[in-house]
Amino acid sequence: MEKLRSNDISETQYGFDKTSGRQKGLTLVELLVSIAVTMVLMLAIGSTMLIATHAFPDVNGPANVIIVASEAAEQLAAELQYAVTFTERTANAVEFTVADRNADEAPETIRYEWSGTAGDPLTRQYNGASIVAVLDSVQEFNLSYDIETILATYYLRTVQIKIRTGNDQQSAVYTGTNVLNKPEVTP
């Protein structure tokens, strides 16, 4: 075997063909094909992203409206669960006290109210502070109270909550809670 010399390296090294004197590269057809393939891939990625954005739920869609109404109903139920006294119990409003939460040695007063007009918000007031909308655009809000009688004394046992935010009955949320302290109430 004879030894290779340094100038015996491939003639097409570094993209240059020494025999023809031309530099190797892409032809116009190869370039157009690669651009076309790239465009098809970009269209596929764009279509995938468009389809994916439609998969996200609409903020004002029925599913999200029910979730927001459920959160409001659960908040109300959680606070009613620890009620000690009730100062108002109607179908559209409830005012009650719970044990001291802020270490001022006084019970906290909580009030939920809906005006009864479709589209008005469900509001919450805490210790007489400013009224805050808990849920916007309520179509129906109804509270029902289960009272237990023991030896001619009336005790509030459970509260049932219905909140409807959409125009159909499928958008209604139903929940209830046991009032743990069973406060004494008037019938």
C-alpha positions as CSV (number, residue, x, y, z in Angstrom):
1,M,0.0,0.0,0.0
2,E,1.2,3.3,-0.8
3,K,1.0,6.2,1.5
4,L,-1.6,8.8,1.0
5,R,-0.4,12.3,0.4
6,S,-2.1,15.3,1.8
7,N,-3.3,16.5,-1.6
8,D,-4.9,13.1,-2.4
9,I,-8.0,13.9,-0.2
10,S,-11.4,13.8,-1.8
11,E,-11.9,16.1,-4.7
12,T,-15.2,17.3,-3.3
13,Q,-13.9,18.3,0.0
14,Y,-15.4,21.6,1.4
15,G,-18.2,21.6,-1.2
16,F,-16.0,22.4,-4.2
17,D,-15.6,20.0,-7.1
18,K,-12.0,20.4,-8.3
19,T,-12.6,18.7,-11.6
20,S,-15.4,20.9,-12.9
21,G,-14.5,24.0,-11.0
22,R,-18.0,24.5,-9.7
23,Q,-19.1,24.9,-6.1
24,K,-21.7,22.3,-4.9
25,G,-25.0,23.7,-3.6
26,L,-28.8,23.4,-3.9
27,T,-30.4,23.8,-7.3
28,L,-33.4,26.0,-7.7
29,V,-35.7,23.0,-7.8
30,E,-34.3,21.6,-4.5
31,L,-34.7,25.1,-2.9
32,L,-38.3,25.4,-4.0
33,V,-39.1,21.9,-2.8
34,S,-37.6,22.6,0.6
35,I,-39.6,25.9,0.9
36,A,-42.8,24.1,-0.1
37,V,-42.2,21.4,2.6
38,T,-41.5,24.1,5.2
39,M,-44.7,25.9,4.3
40,V,-46.7,22.7,4.7
41,L,-45.2,22.1,8.1
42,M,-45.9,25.7,9.2
43,L,-49.5,25.4,8.0
44,A,-49.8,22.2,10.0
45,I,-48.4,23.8,13.1
46,G,-50.7,26.8,12.7
47,S,-53.8,24.7,12.3
48,T,-52.8,22.7,15.4
49,M,-52.5,25.8,17.4
50,L,-55.8,27.2,16.1
51,I,-57.6,23.9,17.0
52,A,-56.0,23.9,20.4
53,T,-57.2,27.5,21.2
54,H,-60.8,26.3,20.5
55,A,-60.4,23.6,23.0
56,F,-60.0,26.1,25.9
57,P,-63.4,26.9,27.6
58,D,-65.0,30.2,26.9
59,V,-64.8,32.5,30.0
60,N,-68.5,33.3,29.5
61,G,-69.4,29.8,28.4
62,P,-71.9,27.7,30.3
63,A,-69.3,25.4,31.9
64,N,-67.4,28.3,33.4
65,V,-70.6,30.1,34.5
66,I,-71.6,27.0,36.5
67,I,-68.2,26.7,38.1
68,V,-68.3,30.3,39.2
69,A,-71.8,29.9,40.6
70,S,-70.7,26.7,42.4
71,E,-67.8,28.5,44.0
72,A,-70.2,31.2,45.3
73,A,-72.7,28.6,46.6
74,E,-69.9,26.7,48.4
75,Q,-68.6,29.9,50.0
76,L,-72.1,30.7,51.3
77,A,-72.7,27.1,52.5
78,A,-69.3,27.1,54.3
79,E,-70.2,30.2,56.2
80,L,-73.7,29.2,57.0
81,Q,-72.4,25.9,58.4
82,Y,-70.9,27.8,61.4
83,A,-73.8,30.3,62.0
84,V,-74.5,31.0,65.6
85,T,-77.6,33.2,65.2
86,F,-79.8,34.4,62.4
87,T,-81.2,37.9,62.2
88,E,-82.8,37.6,58.7
89,R,-84.0,34.5,56.8
90,T,-85.8,35.1,53.5
91,A,-85.7,33.4,50.2
92,N,-83.4,36.1,48.7
93,A,-81.4,37.2,51.7
94,V,-79.8,35.8,54.8
95,E,-78.0,37.6,57.7
96,F,-76.3,35.6,60.4
97,T,-73.4,35.8,62.9
98,V,-70.5,33.4,63.3
99,A,-68.0,33.1,66.1
100,D,-65.2,35.7,66.4
101,R,-62.8,35.4,63.5
102,N,-60.7,38.5,63.9
103,A,-59.8,38.3,67.7
104,D,-61.9,41.4,68.6
105,E,-64.0,39.2,70.9
106,A,-67.2,40.0,69.0
107,P,-69.1,37.7,66.6
108,E,-68.9,38.5,62.9
109,T,-72.0,39.4,61.0
110,I,-72.3,38.2,57.4
111,R,-75.1,39.1,55.0
112,Y,-75.9,37.7,51.5
113,E,-78.5,39.3,49.4
114,W,-80.0,39.2,45.9
115,S,-82.5,41.9,44.9
116,G,-84.8,39.4,43.2
117,T,-84.3,41.0,39.8
118,A,-82.8,38.8,37.1
119,G,-79.4,40.0,36.1
120,D,-78.6,41.7,39.5
121,P,-75.6,40.4,41.5
122,L,-75.5,38.3,44.6
123,T,-73.8,40.5,47.2
124,R,-72.0,39.8,50.5
125,Q,-71.5,42.2,53.4
126,Y,-69.1,41.4,56.2
127,N,-69.4,43.3,59.6
128,G,-71.3,46.2,58.0
129,A,-68.4,47.0,55.6
130,S,-68.9,47.8,52.0
131,I,-71.1,45.5,49.9
132,V,-69.2,43.2,47.5
133,A,-70.6,41.4,44.5
134,V,-69.9,37.7,45.0
135,L,-71.6,36.7,41.7
136,D,-72.6,38.9,38.8
137,S,-75.7,38.5,36.7
138,V,-77.7,36.1,38.9
139,Q,-81.0,34.9,37.3
140,E,-82.3,33.1,40.4
141,F,-81.3,32.9,44.0
142,N,-83.3,30.9,46.5
143,L,-82.7,29.9,50.1
144,S,-84.9,27.4,51.9
145,Y,-84.6,26.6,55.6
146,D,-85.3,23.2,57.3
147,I,-86.4,23.9,60.9
148,E,-86.5,21.2,63.5
149,T,-88.9,21.5,66.5
150,I,-87.8,20.1,69.9
151,L,-90.1,20.7,72.9
152,A,-91.8,23.8,71.3
153,T,-88.4,25.3,70.4
154,Y,-87.4,25.9,66.8
155,Y,-83.9,25.2,65.6
156,L,-82.4,25.8,62.2
157,R,-81.1,22.5,61.0
158,T,-80.2,22.9,57.3
159,V,-80.2,25.5,54.6
160,Q,-80.7,24.6,50.9
161,I,-79.2,27.0,48.3
162,K,-80.1,27.4,44.7
163,I,-78.2,29.7,42.3
164,R,-79.0,30.0,38.6
165,T,-76.8,32.2,36.5
166,G,-77.9,31.2,33.0
167,N,-81.3,31.4,31.2
168,D,-81.9,27.6,31.4
169,Q,-82.4,25.2,34.3
170,Q,-79.1,23.4,33.4
171,S,-77.2,26.4,34.7
172,A,-78.6,26.1,38.2
173,V,-76.4,25.0,41.1
174,Y,-78.0,23.3,44.1
175,T,-76.2,22.8,47.4
176,G,-77.0,22.7,51.0
177,T,-75.4,22.7,54.4
178,N,-76.1,21.5,57.9
179,V,-76.0,24.3,60.4
180,L,-73.7,22.7,63.0
181,N,-74.7,25.0,66.0
182,K,-78.5,24.5,65.3
183,P,-79.3,28.1,66.3
184,E,-82.7,28.8,67.8
185,V,-85.0,30.7,65.4
186,T,-88.6,31.8,65.2
187,P,-90.8,29.8,62.8
